[in-house]
Amino acid sequence: MTQAVVAGAIVVATLNALSGLTGAWIWYRGDPREGRAAPAFWVMLRIGQGSALTLAIAVGSLAAAGKHPREDLFYLYALLPLAIGFVAEQLRVTSAQAVLEERGMQSAQEVGTLPDGEQQELLASVLRRELGVMALSALVVVFLALRAAGTAHGF
């Protein structure tokens, strides 16, 4: 059983590494609206998040069945990616407001008064910040999943 849990954690780490590195590359490159990489990032990110949820459900099922690892720290590493994803989504939601506040705007309606070019620039800034937050969260999940794999002994 230990091998299956370790394999699951490595799959979670791999999927999140792909999305995290892709997101970091898009963020570094600049405008996330260009090309097809950004939509692919969001798909990969959601797949990575789904894999973390699947691992958490599997670990919970094993615990309910009376199968426990030797180290209780494993549960922290296996379940914390769900919390990381939730917090990252909250930060993503607030990123648009932060960009507006940086530019002295109180609401999204004020964006409509800007010239078209400035609206597009603002949109790119919001998307870039959202992408950066989510890419970073995926890379944190990679670390946690690898730690989960390293502490998954004795199932």
C-alpha positions as CSV (number, residue, x, y, z in Angstrom):
1,M,0.0,0.0,0.0
2,T,2.9,2.3,0.7
3,Q,4.1,2.2,-2.9
4,A,0.6,3.2,-4.1
5,V,0.5,6.2,-1.8
6,V,4.0,7.2,-2.7
7,A,3.2,6.9,-6.4
8,G,0.0,9.0,-6.0
9,A,2.0,11.7,-4.2
10,I,4.6,11.7,-7.0
11,V,1.9,12.0,-9.6
12,V,0.5,15.0,-7.7
13,A,3.9,16.5,-7.6
14,T,4.5,15.9,-11.3
15,L,1.2,17.4,-12.4
16,N,1.6,20.4,-10.3
17,A,5.2,20.9,-11.3
18,L,4.1,21.0,-15.0
19,S,1.5,23.6,-14.3
20,G,3.7,25.6,-11.9
21,L,6.6,25.8,-14.3
22,T,4.4,26.6,-17.2
23,G,2.7,29.3,-15.3
24,A,6.1,30.7,-14.1
25,W,7.3,30.7,-17.7
26,I,4.2,32.6,-18.9
27,W,4.4,35.0,-16.0
28,Y,8.1,35.7,-16.7
29,R,7.4,36.1,-20.5
30,G,5.0,38.9,-19.9
31,D,1.5,39.2,-21.4
32,P,-0.6,36.1,-20.5
33,R,-3.1,36.9,-23.2
34,E,-0.7,36.0,-26.0
35,G,-0.4,32.5,-27.4
36,R,-2.0,29.2,-26.4
37,A,0.1,28.6,-23.3
38,A,-2.1,30.5,-20.8
39,P,-5.3,28.5,-21.5
40,A,-3.2,25.3,-21.3
41,F,-1.8,26.5,-17.9
42,W,-5.3,26.8,-16.4
43,V,-6.3,23.3,-17.6
44,M,-3.1,21.8,-16.2
45,L,-3.6,23.7,-12.9
46,R,-7.1,22.4,-12.5
47,I,-5.8,18.8,-13.3
48,G,-3.1,19.3,-10.7
49,Q,-5.6,20.5,-8.1
50,G,-7.9,17.6,-8.9
51,S,-5.0,15.2,-8.4
52,A,-4.3,16.7,-5.0
53,L,-8.0,16.3,-4.1
54,T,-7.9,12.7,-5.3
55,L,-4.8,12.0,-3.1
56,A,-6.5,13.6,-0.1
57,I,-9.6,11.4,-0.6
58,A,-7.5,8.3,-1.0
59,V,-5.6,9.1,2.2
60,G,-8.8,9.8,4.0
61,S,-10.2,6.5,2.9
62,L,-7.1,4.6,4.1
63,A,-7.4,6.4,7.4
64,A,-11.1,5.4,7.7
65,A,-10.1,1.8,6.9
66,G,-7.6,1.8,9.8
67,K,-4.5,2.1,7.6
68,H,-2.2,4.7,9.0
69,P,1.4,5.8,8.2
70,R,4.2,5.5,10.8
71,E,4.5,9.3,10.7
72,D,1.5,11.5,11.4
73,L,3.3,14.4,9.7
74,F,2.3,12.6,6.5
75,Y,-1.3,13.8,6.9
76,L,-0.2,17.4,7.0
77,Y,1.8,17.0,3.8
78,A,-1.0,15.1,2.1
79,L,-3.9,17.4,3.1
80,L,-2.3,20.8,3.1
81,P,-2.3,21.2,-0.7
82,L,-6.1,21.5,-0.4
83,A,-5.7,24.5,1.9
84,I,-3.0,26.0,-0.3
85,G,-5.3,25.8,-3.3
86,F,-8.2,27.4,-1.4
87,V,-6.0,30.3,-0.1
88,A,-4.5,30.8,-3.6
89,E,-8.0,31.1,-5.1
90,Q,-8.8,33.7,-2.5
91,L,-5.7,35.6,-3.3
92,R,-6.5,35.3,-7.0
93,V,-9.9,36.9,-6.4
94,T,-8.4,39.8,-4.6
95,S,-5.6,40.4,-7.1
96,A,-7.9,42.3,-9.5
97,Q,-8.9,44.7,-6.7
98,A,-5.3,45.2,-5.8
99,V,-4.4,46.1,-9.3
100,L,-7.3,48.6,-9.5
101,E,-6.2,50.2,-6.2
102,E,-2.6,50.5,-7.4
103,R,-4.0,52.6,-10.2
104,G,-6.2,54.7,-8.0
105,M,-9.5,53.2,-9.0
106,Q,-12.3,52.3,-6.7
107,S,-14.3,49.9,-8.8
108,A,-14.3,47.9,-11.9
109,Q,-16.8,50.3,-13.5
110,E,-14.1,52.9,-13.6
111,V,-12.1,50.7,-16.0
112,G,-14.8,51.3,-18.6
113,T,-14.0,55.0,-18.7
114,L,-10.4,54.3,-19.7
115,P,-9.3,54.3,-23.3
116,D,-9.2,50.8,-25.0
117,G,-5.5,50.5,-24.8
118,E,-5.3,51.2,-21.1
119,Q,-8.2,48.8,-20.5
120,Q,-6.2,46.0,-22.3
121,E,-3.1,46.9,-20.3
122,L,-5.0,46.7,-17.0
123,L,-6.5,43.4,-18.0
124,A,-3.1,42.0,-18.8
125,S,-1.8,43.2,-15.4
126,V,-4.7,41.5,-13.6
127,L,-4.3,38.2,-15.5
128,R,-0.5,38.2,-15.0
129,R,-1.0,38.6,-11.2
130,E,-3.6,35.9,-11.1
131,L,-1.4,33.6,-13.1
132,G,1.6,34.3,-10.8
133,V,-0.4,33.5,-7.6
134,M,-1.7,30.3,-9.0
135,A,1.7,29.2,-10.5
136,L,3.3,29.8,-7.1
137,S,0.6,27.8,-5.3
138,A,1.2,24.9,-7.7
139,L,4.9,24.9,-6.9
140,V,4.2,24.9,-3.2
141,V,2.0,21.9,-3.7
142,V,4.9,20.2,-5.5
143,F,7.0,20.6,-2.3
144,L,4.2,19.3,-0.1
145,A,3.5,16.3,-2.3
146,L,7.2,15.3,-2.4
147,R,7.3,15.6,1.4
148,A,4.1,13.5,1.5
149,A,5.9,10.9,-0.6
150,G,8.9,11.0,1.7
151,T,6.8,10.4,4.9
152,A,4.4,7.8,3.5
153,H,5.8,4.8,5.3
154,G,4.0,1.9,7.0
155,F,0.6,1.8,5.3
